[in-house]
């Protein structure tokens, strides 16, 4: 927990996050909450698996809450993407996070004509 808080503080120091954004991120990550008994014992994860027909494999595991960090980085993108409504994008990320936290199981399964498969699921 100390390391995560230190990383957030360094982002503020480097001007990549405002103090308000850092506080929101720290609260989202549970850095200031009272220790609680977890009922399930695990956080929801988004898994991406790719299986190539030639034996290649790709496995990614991403915490569902990671979208919150992406949302907090949006103000830094304003200069690079001036024609994009970042407020709308932020709202869409909020909605996606809400929906992802309510979903379990397969989100996408695709098999290509060459036998390559892609599976995205939440557990």
Residue pairs with C-beta under 8 A, 6 or more apart in sequence:
1 31
4 26
4 29
4 31
5 26
5 31
8 17
8 22
8 25
8 26
8 31
9 22
11 17
11 22
12 18
12 19
12 22
16 73
16 76
17 25
17 72
18 75
21 72
21 75
24 72
25 68
25 69
25 72
26 32
27 33
28 65
28 68
29 65
43 63
43 64
43 65
44 63
44 64
44 65
44 100
44 101
44 104
44 122
44 123
45 61
45 62
45 63
45 64
45 122
45 123
46 61
46 62
46 63
46 64
46 100
46 107
46 120
46 121
46 122
47 59
47 60
47 61
47 62
47 119
47 120
47 121
47 122
47 123
48 58
48 59
48 60
48 62
48 118
48 119
48 120
49 57
49 58
49 59
49 60
49 117
49 118
49 119
49 120
50 56
50 57
50 58
50 116
50 117
50 118
50 119
51 57
51 116
51 117
52 116
53 114
53 115
53 116
64 97
64 100
64 101
64 122
65 97
67 93
67 96
67 97
67 100
68 97
70 93
71 90
71 93
71 94
71 97
74 86
74 89
74 90
75 86
77 84
77 86
78 86
100 122
103 122
104 122
104 123
105 121
105 122
105 123
106 119
106 120
106 121
107 120
107 121
107 122
108 118
108 119
108 120
108 121
109 117
109 118
109 119
109 120
110 117
110 118
110 119
111 117
112 118
